[in-house]
Amino acid sequence: MGRPDIEGIKERCEKATPEPWENNLHHWGDTVVEWDLAHGRLRLEGDGGPGFDDDAEFIAHARSDIPALISYIEELERELYDDSQDEEAQEESDYYEGLLGH
C-alpha cells in the first residue's frame, strides 16, 4: 500500500463544513438521515436497508475522525524521520570514531 495523498485529504477536510456534524436519524417511508452542520444540513435518503444506520454514523464521524487520523499519521512520520536522523548521526559518529581509533 502506498502513502495516501495526505495533503489532498487535508485540503478537502479544511474546505468541508466545520465540525461537529451530528447524526439526526429520522425514519418515515424511506429512511432519511440529516446531519446538522454549521452552515445548514446534509441529507441522505435511502431504503433503510442493512447497515444504513451504521453508514449514517460513519459519515457523521468522518468530519472529526479523518483530521484526527491525519494528525496521527503526521506525528508518526515525524517520529520516524527523527529516529532515522538519530540513526544516521550515530552511524556517522561511529565511523569517525573508528577513523580516530577510539
MDTraj code that builds the backbone (N, CA, C; nanometers):
import mdtraj as md
import numpy as np

residues = "MET GLY ARG PRO ASP ILE GLU GLY ILE LYS GLU ARG CYS GLU LYS ALA THR PRO GLU PRO TRP GLU ASN ASN LEU HIS HIS TRP GLY ASP THR VAL VAL GLU TRP ASP LEU ALA HIS GLY ARG LEU ARG LEU GLU GLY ASP GLY GLY PRO GLY PHE ASP ASP ASP ALA GLU PHE ILE ALA HIS ALA ARG SER ASP ILE PRO ALA LEU ILE SER TYR ILE GLU GLU LEU GLU ARG GLU LEU TYR ASP ASP SER GLN ASP GLU GLU ALA GLN GLU GLU SER ASP TYR TYR GLU GLY LEU LEU GLY HIS".split()
xyz = np.array([
    [0.0851, -0.1178, 0.0000],
    [0.0000, 0.0000, 0.0000],
    [0.0892, 0.1235, 0.0000],
    [0.0623, 0.2132, -0.0910],
    [0.1382, 0.3372, -0.0975],
    [0.0854, 0.4396, 0.0016],
    [0.1618, 0.5462, 0.0162],
    [0.1213, 0.6539, 0.1065],
    [0.0035, 0.7278, 0.0456],
    [-0.1050, 0.7457, 0.1202],
    [-0.2197, 0.8204, 0.0671],
    [-0.1834, 0.9680, 0.0485],
    [-0.2611, 1.0363, -0.0319],
    [-0.2395, 1.1784, -0.0591],
    [-0.2856, 1.2599, 0.0626],
    [-0.2003, 1.2632, 0.1650],
    [-0.2350, 1.3302, 0.2908],
    [-0.2668, 1.4781, 0.2668],
    [-0.1876, 1.5444, 0.1838],
    [-0.2114, 1.6875, 0.1593],
    [-0.3476, 1.7089, 0.0934],
    [-0.3829, 1.6240, -0.0032],
    [-0.5135, 1.6348, -0.0682],
    [-0.6272, 1.6093, 0.0295],
    [-0.6101, 1.5096, 0.1142],
    [-0.7125, 1.4783, 0.2146],
    [-0.7276, 1.5947, 0.3113],
    [-0.6140, 1.6509, 0.3558],
    [-0.6194, 1.7659, 0.4477],
    [-0.6915, 1.8833, 0.3826],
    [-0.6617, 1.9084, 0.2567],
    [-0.7248, 2.0200, 0.1863],
    [-0.8762, 2.0011, 0.1784],
    [-0.9199, 1.8798, 0.1458],
    [-1.0645, 1.8533, 0.1407],
    [-1.1281, 1.8688, 0.2784],
    [-1.0595, 1.8244, 0.3827],
    [-1.1112, 1.8390, 0.5194],
    [-1.1245, 1.9862, 0.5572],
    [-1.0221, 2.0639, 0.5222],
    [-1.0248, 2.2055, 0.5585],
    [-1.1348, 2.2816, 0.4854],
    [-1.1713, 2.2363, 0.3659],
    [-1.2765, 2.3030, 0.2885],
    [-1.4172, 2.2599, 0.3315],
    [-1.4272, 2.1472, 0.3986],
    [-1.5583, 2.0955, 0.4400],
    [-1.6169, 2.1828, 0.5505],
    [-1.7466, 2.1730, 0.5676],
    [-1.8139, 2.2457, 0.6739],
    [-1.7523, 2.2070, 0.8079],
    [-1.7251, 2.3047, 0.8936],
    [-1.6629, 2.2745, 1.0233],
    [-1.7455, 2.1762, 1.1063],
    [-1.6750, 2.1049, 1.1928],
    [-1.7438, 2.0133, 1.2836],
    [-1.8058, 2.0910, 1.3982],
    [-1.8889, 2.0345, 1.4781],
    [-1.9290, 1.8938, 1.4780],
    [-2.0422, 1.8684, 1.3786],
    [-2.0428, 1.7477, 1.3254],
    [-2.1560, 1.7013, 1.2465],
    [-2.2339, 1.6085, 1.3382],
    [-2.3626, 1.6257, 1.3433],
    [-2.4457, 1.5428, 1.4305],
    [-2.5440, 1.4624, 1.3469],
    [-2.5533, 1.3367, 1.3774],
    [-2.6429, 1.2462, 1.3069],
    [-2.7823, 1.2566, 1.3686],
    [-2.8783, 1.3048, 1.2919],
    [-3.0180, 1.3122, 1.3359],
    [-3.0986, 1.2185, 1.2483],
    [-3.1066, 1.0940, 1.2874],
    [-3.1709, 0.9910, 1.2073],
    [-3.3226, 1.0003, 1.2211],
    [-3.3896, 1.0084, 1.1065],
    [-3.5358, 1.0129, 1.1038],
    [-3.5854, 0.8991, 1.0155],
    [-3.6896, 0.8342, 1.0576],
    [-3.7485, 0.7266, 0.9776],
    [-3.8916, 0.7642, 0.9424],
    [-3.9182, 0.7725, 0.8144],
    [-4.0548, 0.7815, 0.7649],
    [-4.0498, 0.7403, 0.6186],
    [-4.1355, 0.6491, 0.5816],
    [-4.1272, 0.5954, 0.4458],
    [-3.9866, 0.5430, 0.4242],
    [-3.9187, 0.6074, 0.3348],
    [-3.7773, 0.5774, 0.3181],
    [-3.7028, 0.6349, 0.4377],
    [-3.5855, 0.5853, 0.4629],
    [-3.5053, 0.6367, 0.5729],
    [-3.4349, 0.7637, 0.5283],
    [-3.4384, 0.8632, 0.6115],
    [-3.3727, 0.9899, 0.5834],
    [-3.2784, 1.0206, 0.6983],
    [-3.1578, 1.0581, 0.6648],
    [-3.0618, 1.0979, 0.7665],
    [-3.0244, 1.2420, 0.7375],
    [-3.0256, 1.3241, 0.8392],
    [-2.9818, 1.4620, 0.8250],
    [-2.8707, 1.4873, 0.9252],
    [-2.7704, 1.5586, 0.8813],
    [-2.6632, 1.5994, 0.9701],
    [-2.6732, 1.7496, 0.9855],
    [-2.6768, 1.7944, 1.1088],
    [-2.6748, 1.9374, 1.1346],
    [-2.5313, 1.9849, 1.1191],
    [-2.5109, 2.0748, 1.0260],
    [-2.3800, 2.1322, 1.0018],
    [-2.3829, 2.2777, 1.0438],
    [-2.2685, 2.3355, 1.0562],
    [-2.2614, 2.4752, 1.0992],
    [-2.3367, 2.5675, 1.0029],
    [-2.3380, 2.5340, 0.8742],
    [-2.3997, 2.6221, 0.7756],
    [-2.5203, 2.5589, 0.7078],
    [-2.5833, 2.4641, 0.7691],
    [-2.7000, 2.4022, 0.7085],
    [-2.7086, 2.2555, 0.7421],
    [-2.7722, 2.1825, 0.6542],
    [-2.7915, 2.0394, 0.6769],
    [-2.7457, 1.9600, 0.5564],
    [-2.6989, 1.8406, 0.5832],
    [-2.6647, 1.7444, 0.4799],
    [-2.7675, 1.6331, 0.4932],
    [-2.8232, 1.5910, 0.3816],
    [-2.9328, 1.4942, 0.3875],
    [-2.8989, 1.3720, 0.3031],
    [-2.9233, 1.2543, 0.3576],
    [-2.9025, 1.1274, 0.2894],
    [-3.0325, 1.0489, 0.2972],
    [-3.0792, 1.0039, 0.1830],
    [-3.2019, 0.9249, 0.1809],
    [-3.1699, 0.7858, 0.1302],
    [-3.2397, 0.6881, 0.1812],
    [-3.2185, 0.5514, 0.1377],
    [-3.3355, 0.4645, 0.1756],
    [-3.3204, 0.3366, 0.1505],
    [-3.4304, 0.2441, 0.1768],
    [-3.4264, 0.1879, 0.3177],
    [-3.3318, 0.2333, 0.3976],
    [-3.3238, 0.1857, 0.5355],
    [-3.2778, 0.0431, 0.5454],
    [-3.2117, -0.0062, 0.4408],
    [-3.1646, -0.1440, 0.4392],
    [-3.0553, -0.1681, 0.5415],
    [-3.0038, -0.2909, 0.5422],
    [-2.8998, -0.3273, 0.6386],
    [-2.7794, -0.2321, 0.6305],
    [-2.7372, -0.1878, 0.7437],
    [-2.6200, -0.1034, 0.7515],
    [-2.6448, 0.0446, 0.7304],
    [-2.7673, 0.0841, 0.6982],
    [-2.7939, 0.2256, 0.6705],
    [-2.7631, 0.3130, 0.7915],
    [-2.8093, 0.2718, 0.9087],
    [-2.7826, 0.3492, 1.0299],
    [-2.6317, 0.3565, 1.0584],
    [-2.5624, 0.2448, 1.0360],
    [-2.4169, 0.2439, 1.0578],
    [-2.3456, 0.3350, 0.9585],
    [-2.3924, 0.3366, 0.8333],
    [-2.3339, 0.4258, 0.7331],
    [-2.3529, 0.5718, 0.7740],
    [-2.4719, 0.6042, 0.8239],
    [-2.5001, 0.7412, 0.8671],
    [-2.4072, 0.7822, 0.9812],
    [-2.3852, 0.6917, 1.0736],
    [-2.2962, 0.7200, 1.1866],
    [-2.1525, 0.7388, 1.1388],
    [-2.1111, 0.6551, 1.0421],
    [-1.9766, 0.6657, 0.9851],
    [-1.9561, 0.8030, 0.9210],
    [-2.0520, 0.8473, 0.8420],
    [-2.0419, 0.9768, 0.7751],
    [-2.0347, 1.0891, 0.8779],
    [-2.1178, 1.0819, 0.9789],
    [-2.1196, 1.1869, 1.0807],
    [-1.9844, 1.1975, 1.1520],
    [-1.9202, 1.0835, 1.1765],
    [-1.7924, 1.0842, 1.2485],
    [-1.6737, 1.1150, 1.1587],
    [-1.6907, 1.1009, 1.0281],
    [-1.5789, 1.1219, 0.9358],
    [-1.5212, 1.2625, 0.9493],
    [-1.6049, 1.3614, 0.9767],
    [-1.5586, 1.5007, 0.9824],
    [-1.4566, 1.5225, 1.0932],
    [-1.4664, 1.4486, 1.2017],
    [-1.3679, 1.4614, 1.3095],
    [-1.2664, 1.3473, 1.3068],
    [-1.3058, 1.2288, 1.2598],
    [-1.2139, 1.1148, 1.2578],
    [-1.0997, 1.1344, 1.1583],
    [-1.1306, 1.1841, 1.0384],
    [-1.0272, 1.1969, 0.9355],
    [-0.9188, 1.2964, 0.9769],
    [-0.9531, 1.4172, 1.0235],
    [-0.8462, 1.5067, 1.0692],
    [-0.7633, 1.4472, 1.1839],
    [-0.8280, 1.3732, 1.2734],
    [-0.7536, 1.3102, 1.3837],
    [-0.6558, 1.2065, 1.3298],
    [-0.6978, 1.1273, 1.2322],
    [-0.6092, 1.0274, 1.1728],
    [-0.4937, 1.0933, 1.0979],
    [-0.5213, 1.2023, 1.0279],
    [-0.4150, 1.2735, 0.9570],
    [-0.3107, 1.3246, 1.0560],
    [-0.3551, 1.3841, 1.1642],
    [-0.2616, 1.4332, 1.2663],
    [-0.1764, 1.3198, 1.3215],
    [-0.2384, 1.2058, 1.3453],
    [-0.1667, 1.0903, 1.3988],
    [-0.0622, 1.0405, 1.2994],
    [-0.0991, 1.0326, 1.1720],
    [-0.0063, 0.9883, 1.0682],
    [0.1120, 1.0839, 1.0592],
    [0.0829, 1.2139, 1.0602],
    [0.1911, 1.3121, 1.0522],
    [0.2848, 1.3029, 1.1723],
    [0.2290, 1.2792, 1.2888],
    [0.3120, 1.2634, 1.4086],
    [0.4024, 1.1407, 1.3961],
    [0.3462, 1.0289, 1.3500],
    [0.4262, 0.9077, 1.3316],
    [0.5362, 0.9288, 1.2282],
    [0.5041, 1.0003, 1.1203],
    [0.6052, 1.0268, 1.0180],
    [0.7178, 1.1144, 1.0730],
    [0.6823, 1.2130, 1.1549],
    [0.7861, 1.2972, 1.2174],
    [0.8764, 1.2129, 1.3074],
    [0.8149, 1.1244, 1.3859],
    [0.8935, 1.0377, 1.4747],
    [0.9858, 0.9464, 1.3945],
    [0.9357, 0.8892, 1.2846],
    [1.0191, 0.8040, 1.2009],
    [1.1350, 0.8828, 1.1407],
    [1.1072, 1.0039, 1.0962],
    [1.2121, 1.0888, 1.0394],
    [1.3168, 1.1219, 1.1453],
    [1.2697, 1.1609, 1.2641],
    [1.3626, 1.1937, 1.3733],
    [1.4485, 1.0734, 1.4098],
    [1.3857, 0.9553, 1.4173],
    [1.4601, 0.8333, 1.4501],
    [1.5639, 0.8030, 1.3431],
    [1.5283, 0.8216, 1.2155],
    [1.6243, 0.7926, 1.1088],
    [1.7397, 0.8920, 1.1120],
    [1.7117, 1.0177, 1.1484],
    [1.8177, 1.1173, 1.1596],
    [1.9117, 1.0820, 1.2744],
    [1.8546, 1.0368, 1.3869],
    [1.9371, 0.9956, 1.5013],
    [2.0260, 0.8777, 1.4643],
    [1.9697, 0.7824, 1.3897],
    [2.0443, 0.6637, 1.3496],
    [2.1583, 0.7015, 1.2554],
    [2.1314, 0.7905, 1.1595],
    [2.2356, 0.8345, 1.0661],
    [2.3467, 0.9089, 1.1406],
    [2.3087, 0.9931, 1.2362],
    [2.4083, 1.0679, 1.3136],
    [2.4960, 0.9717, 1.3938],
    [2.4355, 0.8681, 1.4503],
    [2.5127, 0.7704, 1.5281],
    [2.6091, 0.6935, 1.4379],
    [2.5617, 0.6548, 1.3195],
    [2.6484, 0.5827, 1.2264],
    [2.7663, 0.6696, 1.1847],
    [2.7403, 0.7973, 1.1595],
    [2.8473, 0.8900, 1.1221],
    [2.9478, 0.9060, 1.2360],
    [2.8960, 0.9193, 1.3582],
    [2.9831, 0.9322, 1.4747],
    [3.0696, 0.8074, 1.4914],
    [3.0086, 0.6900, 1.4773],
    [3.0829, 0.5641, 1.4887],
    [3.1917, 0.5553, 1.3818],
    [3.1592, 0.6011, 1.2614],
    [3.2564, 0.5981, 1.1519],
    [3.3788, 0.6826, 1.1868],
    [3.3559, 0.8065, 1.2310],
    [3.4678, 0.8948, 1.2623],
    [3.5462, 0.8476, 1.3850],
    [3.4767, 0.7917, 1.4817],
    [3.5475, 0.7359, 1.5974],
    [3.6372, 0.6219, 1.5534],
    [3.5898, 0.5415, 1.4575],
    [3.6704, 0.4315, 1.4046],
    [3.7945, 0.4827, 1.3332],
    [3.7786, 0.5926, 1.2594],
    [3.8946, 0.6514, 1.1909],
    [3.9966, 0.7035, 1.2894],
    [3.9482, 0.7574, 1.4005],
    [4.0372, 0.8149, 1.5009],
    [4.0930, 0.7088, 1.5958],
    [4.0429, 0.5864, 1.5820],
    [4.0941, 0.4786, 1.6653],
    [4.0403, 0.4783, 1.8063],
    [3.9234, 0.5347, 1.8277],
    [3.8652, 0.5356, 1.9631],
    [3.7762, 0.4193, 1.9840],
])
top = md.Topology()
chain = top.add_chain()
for i, resn in enumerate(residues, 1):
    res = top.add_residue(resn, chain, resSeq=i)
    for name in ("N", "CA", "C"):
        top.add_atom(name, md.element.get_by_symbol(name[0]), res)
traj = md.Trajectory(xyz[None], top)
